[in-house]
Amino acid sequence: GERQRVEIVRCLLQSPKLLIMDEPTSVLTPQEADNLFKVLNQLADEGCAILYISHKLEEIKELCHHATILRHGKVVAECDPTKESTRSLAEMMIGKSLNPPTYELKSTGETKFMVRNLSRTAEDERSISLKNISFDVREGEIFGIAGVAGNGQTELMEMLAGEVLADDNAAISINGVECGQRSIRERRELGAAIVPEERLGHGAVGSMSLIENVFLSGHQRFNLANKLWMNYSNARTFAQKTCDDFDVRHAGIHVDAGSLSGGNLQKFLIGREILQEPLVMLASQPTWGVDAGSQLAIHRALLDLAANGTAVLVISQDLDELLELCNRIAVMFAGSLSEPYPVSSLTAEKIGLLMGGAHPEAA
């Protein structure tokens, strides 16, 4: 996050004639994004040509005079974004009408995922120390964690998933069972499903087929292992069901996971975890870099999962996503987590202040 901020400032200080920006606001608070837009408008008034690449359609409408829409690597439309709605822009992107999920927040049940006084010392100057983080996620709830990139979200997810173990086993509990010092496999056995931020490498092995990739996390719950060997028939059935149920576009379930587009790979990972009917879902940046259609499908899947009683945790830099999905939201800043707020009491401005380190009362 800090590197991207420095890069933005470096570009702006060069008085450019042409400025190309790719998702520049992903590491900015809403207030910082507003300030960036003021600078960009000033540069445009002074004659600078700006190419602005973003999947955030509200930004395109607010900033741009002309928009080119890409789908599957091809130009499919050009328009004046100020004369379009975000919905019409999204429909141009995916090539069909959008049907946003309808979801009524229901009362939540008992706590299924608990974190208490979780801390971690930074390994080097590029990582963030975690400071006494505590929160609960209840049955049927979607709990969101917001924050500018680089404030400890990656370090937190590593500990929640079991990639890095806590000093205290009681720091993390799944369905009442303490597991802070248990492995990823053991946490999955307790009912956790995990969608990490890094799709290839953490979520899937790019050089392995879709069939082999479902085995990585599903072998315990779907009888995908036969003694020392993979039950290929069961794994193939599970991979095909994942692709069919979650509209994963592919050339065959025998293809390598690395050959899928970002959106299709993310739908595959989400589907692989949801079909295991977890008690707890841990998802980091679930729609990062995916198109509007894939984003809609993933949102609907997470909402349906919560409606069926799963406790869902979503860590995301996309405020609109969190405000749309979550019952409660907490904000990370410099390795600390704010108290959670009901979504009904939050605005993007208030979250932005918290993302910048403002005290809750000041927000």
N, C-alpha and C positions, 0 to 999 in steps of 0.2 A: 504493500500500500504506500509506504513512504517513498519507495523508488518511483512509483508512478506519479506521485505528487511532484517530486523533484523534476521528473521529465516534463510534466505539463508546464511548470514554471520556466524551465530552460527553454522550451519552445516559444513561450510567450515573450521572453526577453530578447529574442533574436529579431524582432520586427519582421516576421516572415511575409512573403508574398503569397505563398501557398501553405496552408496548415492542414495536415491530415490527422484526425483524431479518431481513435477506435475505443469506444466505450469509456470515455474519460471520467465519467461521474461514478464509476463503480467503486472508487475509493474515497468519495467525497460525501459529506453530510449534505442534506438539502440546502442549507444556507450557503455552503461552499459552492454547490452546483449553481445556485442563483448568481453568486459573484462571478463564477466562471462565464456564465452566459452573458453577463454585462460586458466582460472583457472581450468575448468573442464578437458581440454585436458592435463594439467599438472598433475592433480590428476590421470587421466587414465594412463599416462606414468609411474606414480609411483606405479601402481598396484591397484588402487581403481576401483571397479566395479560400474558403474553408470547406473541406470535405469531412463530414461528420458521420461516422458509422455508429449506429446504435440500434438495439432492439427495444429501447424504451421509447414507445411511440409518442408519449406526451412531450418528451424532449424534442423529438423531430417536429412536432406541431408548433412548439413554442419557439424554436430556434431557426428552423430552415425555411428557405424560400422555395426550394424545389426538392423533390424526393424521387429517388429511383428505387424501385422495389425488386428485390432478388428472391428467387425461389429455386432451390436445387442448383444454385450456381448460375442461373440465367436471369436476365432482365425480363420481368413480366409486366411491369407497369411503370409509368412516370406520372407525377401529379404535383399539384400545389398542396402541400400538407395542411396549410391553414384553412383550406376549403374541405378537408376531409375530417371524419371522426376517427378516434383511435380504433373503433370497431371496424370501420371500412378499410383502414390501413392494414389492420391485422388480417382481414379477409382477403385482401390482395396478396398478402404474404403467404397464406396457406392455401389459397385457391378454392375456398369453400366458405359457407356461412358458419359463423361461430355460434355455438350454443353453450353459453356460460353455465356452469353448474349452479343449481339452486340448493341452498343449504341453510338450514335453520339451526342456530346454536342451541344445543340441548344441555340440560344439567349434567355435570360431570360426576363420575363415581369416585371410588377410592383411589388413593395414590398407588400408581404402578411403577413409577420410576422416581427415585429420590437421590438427591446429591446433597451432601452435608460437609461444609468446611473443606472443600476440595482445593488443594494448593499444589503448585508445581514451580520449582525454581528454573529459571531460564537456562538453557544449555549453553547459549552463546549470545553475542550482542544482536543477532538477527531474530532471536525468539523472544517470547513474552512470558514473564512469570504470571502464574495464576494465583489469585489472592482470595482464599476463603470463600469459594463459590458455593452457594446453596440455592436449590430450587426443587420443586416437585412437579411432576407431570401426572395428571389424573386420568383415569379411565375415561375414554371418549373425548379427551381434550387434545387440541393442537396448541402446543406451547411454543412460542417463537422467541428466538434470540437474534436481535439486530445488532448492528455495529459496523463501523468502517473496517475494511480489511486490515489485518495486521494488529488487531487489538486483543488477540488471544483466542480467536475462534478456532483456529486450526489446532492449537495446543489443547484446547478444551475437548474437541471432538476426538482427538487421539486418546485421551484418557477415558472418555465416556464409552468409546468403542472397545477399549482394552488393548490398543496398540502400545500404550504406555500405562503401566500400572501405578495405582495410587500408593502412598505410604501407609494409608490406613484402609483396611478392608471395608470398614463401615462407611467410608466416604461416598460409596455408590451402592444403591440397592435396586434390585429388579424384583418386583412382586414380593417385597418383604425380605428377600434373601440378599445379604451383604455380598458384594462381588467386586469391590474396588481393587482386589489383588488377583482376580480371576482373569483368565485369558479370553480372547475373542470367542473361541469355540465354546467355552463354558458359559459365557454370557448369552450366546445364541441358544444354548441348551435351556437356559432359564426363560427364554421367550423373546429375546431381543432380535430385531432385524436392523441392518445397518446399510445406509447408502452414503458412502464417503464423498468428500468434495472432489477428490481426484478419481475420475472414472477409470482411466487406464492405469494399472499398477496397484491401486488400492481396491477399486470396485470390481475390476475385471482384468484378466490377462489378455492383452491384445493379440498374442500369437496363438491363443487357444480358441477352439470353436465355441459356439454358443452352447452346444451340448456339454462340453467340458466345463464351461463357466457356470452353468447352473449347479454343477456338482460341488463347486467350491463352497457355497453357503447352504445348499439345500440337501446335502446327502444325509444329514441326520434326521430330518423330518419327513423325507419322501422316499426312504428306503432306496437311495441311489447307490449304495455301496453293498457289495456282496462279499463278505469277509475282507480280503485284501484287494478286491477288484471293484471297479465301477460297474454298476448295473446299467449297461448301456441302453437297454430298452426303456427302462424307467426314466433315465436322464433325457433321452430323446423325446419322450412324451412330455416331460416337464418343460423342456426348452420350447417345444412346439406350442404348448398351451400358453406359456409366457408371451410368446410372439403374437399368437392369435388374440389373446385377451387384451393385450395392451398395444395392438396395432403397430408392432415393430416391423418396419420395412426392411427386408433382407433378401439376399439372393439364395438363401437356404440356411437351415440351422447348422450345417456343417461348416459354414464360413467362419473365418476368424473374427473375434469381437472387434478387433481394430479396424475392420473394413466398414463397420457401421458408421453412419453420421453421428454427430454429437447428440442430437435429439433422439435418434433411435436407440443409441446405446444407453442413454439415460432412461428411456422408457423400459428398456430391457432390464436394467438394474432395479428400477422401482418395482416392476412387475415380478421379478424373481423374488424380491423380499416380501411383497404384499401377499403373494400366493401362499406363503408359509404361515399366514394368519397369525402374525406375532402379537404378543401382549404389549410390546413396546417397539416403536419405530423411531430410529435416530437417523435423520436426514440432514446432510450439510449441503447447502447451495443446490437444492434439488432441480432447479430449472435454469442454472447458469448456462448461458450461451445457446439455449434451445429456441426454436422458432415458436411463434404464437400458438400454433396448433398443438405442438408437443407440450407446451406449458399448460395449456388448458386441460389436456389429458392427464398430466401429472397432478394438477390441482384437484381434478375430480377424483382421482384415485386416492389421494391423501384424505380428502373430505369423506369419501365413502369408508375408508379405513377407520377414521375416528368415529363415524356414525355407527360402526359395528363394534365399538368398544375399545379399540386400541388406543393406548396413550402415545401421542405423536409429538416428537420434538423436531422442530425445523430451525436450523441455523441458516440465515440468509442475509445478504446485503441489500436485497430488493425490498424496500419498505412497502411498496404497493402489494407485493406478494404476501407479506406478513399481515398487513392490515386486512387483506381479503380472506386469509385462511384461519387466523389464530383466534383463540379465546382470550389468551393473555400473552403479553410480550414483555421481555426484559431486554436490557441493552448492555452490551459489553463495551468497556472503555479501559484501556491500559491494564488489561488482565483482571479487572473487577467486573462483577455483574450487578446491575441495579436491581432494586426490588421489582417484581412483576406488576404490570398494570393491565387491567381489563381493557380490551381493545376499544370498548365504548368510551373510555376516558382519554383516549390518545388521538393525537393529530400528527401528521408528518413533521410539523414544526416542532412539536414537543419531543418527538423521538430524535429529531435532528439535534436539538440542544443536548439531550442525553448522550448522543453519539459523540458530541464534542466535549464531553466531560462536565457539563453543567450539573449542579446539584439538583436533585428532583424537585425541591421546593422552588428553585429558580426557574425550572422549566414550566 
